[in-house]
Amino acid sequence: MKYVIADIHGCYAEFCRLLREIRFSDDDELYVLGDFLDRGPEPVQLTMDLMTRPNVIPLLGNHEFMALNVLRRLSVDITDENAEDYLTADDLLSYSYWMKDGGDVTIRQFRQLDSEQREAFLDYLGECALYADLTVRGRRFVLVHAGLAGFERHGEALEEYGPQDLLFARPDYEKRYFKDPQTVLVTGHTPVQAIRYNGSTEVYRSHGNIDIDCGCCFGGALAAYCLDTDEVTYVKSETRA
């Protein structure tokens, strides 16, 4: 079976429970639609777990994008020669934005890793793809973290989209992005509570769009969507960031 999970945000206990609920095995595949870092209690332990699983395919989220930009800069040895001008105003601004968006827990735990673990951690983030394009049982699934900003320019040419287009967008869930009715856009990033405003933590479906961010780190739920069966499995959150 092929599964999709999004926006785990360090909720490692819920992630482990969800894998048990779906009986995830070595014969299955799991696509993680970004934002496994930040906010929740154990983002680094969660990431180190994902790194050991060859059948887990991580996609980049805006939180990994921010973390990677900052941590790569901070992981360089500061010497007498570069101490005064290595970090720029842009570096400090990026760091500030990341901290305000929940990066403090990630950087605190990252600092506890040894140098080899830190390097492997950054390599893993750097290898995350921006999107996945799959066909499962006759249906096409386009998986991205946030959405397809700039659709008017790029259309269905996924290779033309960049990080800003795919990682920070807020899609129009009442718009069908792909002409083929068998093509489904699956995203996270926008908690379903911000779409319905009725407190529901169930996956949102509309016009060929599926939003699977059920706001786990905000006290909602973590959801696993099965591409083969169209079924969703939930575990309730134990976390409120």
C-alpha positions in Angstrom: 0.0 0.0 0.0 1.0 3.6 -0.6 0.3 6.1 2.1 0.6 9.9 2.5 1.1 11.8 5.8 1.7 15.6 6.1 2.7 18.1 8.8 3.8 15.8 11.5 5.7 18.7 13.1 7.7 16.7 15.6 4.7 14.7 16.9 6.7 11.5 17.0 4.4 9.6 19.4 1.4 10.2 17.2 3.5 9.2 14.1 4.5 5.9 15.7 0.9 5.2 16.7 -0.4 5.9 13.2 2.1 3.5 11.7 0.9 0.8 14.0 -2.7 1.6 13.1 -2.1 1.2 9.4 0.2 -1.8 10.1 2.9 -0.2 8.0 5.4 -2.7 6.8 8.5 -3.0 4.6 6.2 -3.8 1.6 4.4 -0.4 1.9 5.5 3.1 0.9 4.9 6.3 2.8 5.2 9.8 1.4 5.7 12.5 4.0 4.5 15.8 2.5 6.9 18.0 4.4 6.8 19.9 7.7 8.0 17.0 9.9 10.3 19.6 11.6 9.5 22.3 14.2 6.7 23.1 16.7 6.1 19.6 18.2 8.2 18.0 20.9 10.5 15.6 19.0 11.3 16.9 15.5 14.9 15.7 15.4 14.1 12.2 16.8 11.3 11.9 14.2 13.6 12.9 11.4 16.3 10.5 12.5 13.6 7.7 12.5 12.5 8.7 8.9 16.2 8.6 7.8 16.3 4.8 8.7 13.3 3.9 6.6 14.1 3.3 2.9 10.4 3.0 2.1 9.6 6.5 3.4 9.9 9.3 0.8 10.1 12.8 2.3 9.0 15.8 0.4 10.3 19.3 1.3 8.0 21.5 3.3 8.5 25.2 4.1 9.8 24.3 7.6 12.5 22.1 6.2 13.3 24.7 3.7 13.7 27.3 6.4 15.7 24.9 8.7 18.0 23.9 5.9 18.9 27.5 4.9 19.6 28.4 8.5 21.4 25.3 9.7 23.7 25.1 6.8 24.9 28.6 7.6 25.2 27.9 11.3 27.0 24.6 10.8 30.2 26.3 9.4 33.1 26.7 11.7 33.6 30.3 12.7 37.2 31.4 12.5 39.1 34.6 13.1 39.0 35.3 9.4 35.2 35.0 9.0 33.9 35.8 12.5 33.0 39.5 11.8 31.2 39.1 8.5 30.2 35.5 8.0 26.6 36.0 9.1 24.7 38.6 7.1 21.6 40.6 7.9 19.7 38.2 5.6 21.0 35.2 7.7 19.8 36.8 10.9 16.4 37.6 9.4 16.0 34.1 8.2 16.9 32.8 11.6 14.4 35.2 13.2 11.6 34.1 10.9 12.3 30.4 11.6 12.4 30.9 15.3 9.0 32.7 15.2 7.6 29.8 13.2 8.5 27.1 15.7 12.2 26.4 14.8 13.5 26.8 18.4 12.8 23.2 19.3 14.5 21.8 16.2 17.6 23.9 16.6 17.9 23.0 20.3 17.7 19.3 19.5 20.0 19.6 16.4 22.7 21.0 18.6 22.6 17.8 20.7 23.7 15.7 17.7 27.3 14.9 17.0 29.0 16.3 13.9 28.4 13.1 11.8 24.7 13.0 12.7 24.4 16.7 11.9 25.9 16.2 8.5 23.6 13.2 7.8 20.6 15.2 9.0 21.3 18.1 6.7 22.0 15.8 3.8 18.6 14.2 4.3 16.8 17.5 4.2 18.8 18.5 1.1 17.7 15.4 -0.7 13.9 16.0 -0.2 12.1 16.4 -3.4 9.7 19.2 -4.1 6.9 17.0 -5.4 5.9 13.4 -6.3 3.8 12.4 -9.3 2.3 8.9 -8.9 -0.3 6.7 -10.7 -2.0 4.2 -8.4 -4.7 2.0 -9.6 -5.6 4.2 -12.6 -5.6 7.5 -10.7 -2.9 10.1 -10.8 -1.8 11.7 -7.6 0.3 14.9 -7.5 1.8 15.3 -4.1 3.2 18.6 -2.9 3.5 20.3 0.5 1.4 23.4 0.1 -0.1 23.9 -3.4 0.6 25.2 -6.9 1.2 28.9 -6.7 1.6 30.4 -10.2 -0.6 27.9 -11.8 -1.7 30.5 -14.3 2.0 30.7 -15.5 3.1 27.1 -15.2 -0.1 25.1 -15.6 0.4 21.3 -15.3 4.2 21.5 -16.0 5.4 20.5 -12.5 9.0 20.8 -13.3 8.6 24.5 -13.8 7.6 25.2 -10.2 10.1 26.3 -7.6 10.2 26.2 -3.8 8.2 29.4 -3.3 5.5 28.0 -5.6 5.1 24.7 -3.9 6.1 25.2 -0.2 4.3 28.4 0.8 1.0 28.5 -1.2 -2.5 28.5 0.1 -4.5 26.7 -2.6 -8.0 27.5 -3.7 -9.6 24.2 -2.6 -12.7 25.0 -4.7 -10.7 25.2 -7.9 -9.9 22.1 -10.0 -6.2 22.4 -10.9 -6.0 19.5 -13.3 -8.3 18.9 -16.3 -8.2 15.2 -16.0 -10.8 14.2 -13.4 -8.7 11.2 -12.4 -5.8 13.5 -11.3 -5.9 14.5 -7.6 -3.8 17.2 -5.9 -2.8 16.1 -2.4 -1.4 18.8 0.0 -0.7 19.6 3.6 0.4 23.0 5.0 -3.1 24.5 5.5 -4.7 22.9 8.5 -8.2 21.7 7.7 -9.5 23.7 10.6 -8.6 26.9 8.6 -10.8 25.7 5.7 -13.9 24.6 7.5 -14.0 26.8 10.6 -16.2 24.2 12.3 -13.7 22.4 14.4 -13.6 19.3 12.2 -10.2 17.6 12.0 -11.1 15.3 9.1 -9.3 15.3 5.8 -10.8 17.9 3.4 -11.8 16.9 -0.1 -13.1 19.2 -2.9 -12.8 19.7 -6.6 -9.9 17.2 -7.1 -8.1 18.5 -4.0 -7.3 16.6 -0.8 -5.8 18.4 2.2 -4.4 16.0 4.8 -3.0 18.5 7.3 -5.4 17.8 10.2 -3.5 20.1 12.6 -1.8 17.5 14.8 0.6 19.9 16.5 -2.4 22.2 17.4 -4.3 19.5 19.1 -6.1 18.1 16.1 -5.2 14.7 14.5 -2.6 13.0 12.3 -3.9 11.4 9.2 -2.6 8.7 6.9 -4.3 8.8 3.5 -4.1 5.5 1.5 -3.7 6.1 -2.3 -4.7 2.5 -3.1 -8.0 2.5 -1.2 -8.9 6.2 -0.7 -9.3 5.5 3.0 -8.0 7.7 5.8 -6.7 6.5 9.2 -6.5 9.0 12.1 -4.9 9.2 15.5 -5.8 12.0 17.9 -3.1 14.4 18.9 -1.4 14.3 22.2 0.3 17.6 21.5 -0.5 21.3 21.4 2.4 23.4 20.3 
